[in-house]
Amino acid sequence: MIPKEIIAILPYSKPFLFVDDIESINEDGVTGSFTFNPELEFYKGHFKDHPITPGVILTETMAQIGLVSLGIFLLSAEEQTFKGHVAMTSTNVEFLRPVFPGEKVTIISEKIYFRFNKLKCKVMMQNQAGDKVCYGELAGMFIKNANG
Amino acid sequence: MSNEEIIHKLKPIITTYAPASAALENLNEESDFIKDLNINSANLVDIILDVEEAFGITIDNTSMEKMLTVKASIEVIKEKLSEK
């Protein structure tokens, strides 16, 4: 499955889609990017008069690119497509730098393992200057629909 | 390997992924991973990967789906050990 097809079947839409591009993807990992539109709703409240991208949103962005996009790619290799849903099951992320409205981030994810429909990855986010923003390990389960 | 020996080897693996509880203290053949030990399906995968390593076996999808209790896990482990 090519990156464009993967993005098209991601189970998210605006304002909760945090994937713009997938630059490369293979069975060992994925690299993708997202630009945080300054108009995103949460900037109005995080923080008052001082907008910074919330850590949970950075984690979500890492998960959508590093975990879900890669999982769909891996499963589609077996079954041409992916019908089902995804559940994040664990996160362990360290945050190093803030991400301000309008910044573009790149996510680099390496597969640790994919067994019994659980994908665990080592994921890193960097900003346009190439500085590491956050990193950690994420895992999720891919639950296939009973009727396929 | 006896059932007791298998449980003895399983307990530290399960303890890594299960929240502390009386059911975990009293781990026995009847213990159910999800109902009694509050282990979610993602942690169950990690337990099975650790079981593979600890016992030097490979667990396939069909066997994995059976491993919901300690008793069922012992059966799968014994079966895989006998195939070695």
Chai-1 contact restraints between the chains, C-beta under 6 A:
chainA,res_idxA,chainB,res_idxB,connection_type,confidence,min_distance_angstrom,max_distance_angstrom,comment,restraint_id
A,T89,B,A42,contact,1.0,0.0,6.0,A-B,restraint_1
A,F116,B,V45,contact,1.0,0.0,6.0,A-B,restraint_2
A,F116,B,M64,contact,1.0,0.0,6.0,A-B,restraint_3
A,K118,B,A42,contact,1.0,0.0,6.0,A-B,restraint_4
A,K118,B,V45,contact,1.0,0.0,6.0,A-B,restraint_5
A,A139,B,A42,contact,1.0,0.0,6.0,A-B,restraint_6
A,M141,B,S41,contact,1.0,0.0,6.0,A-B,restraint_7
A,M141,B,A42,contact,1.0,0.0,6.0,A-B,restraint_8
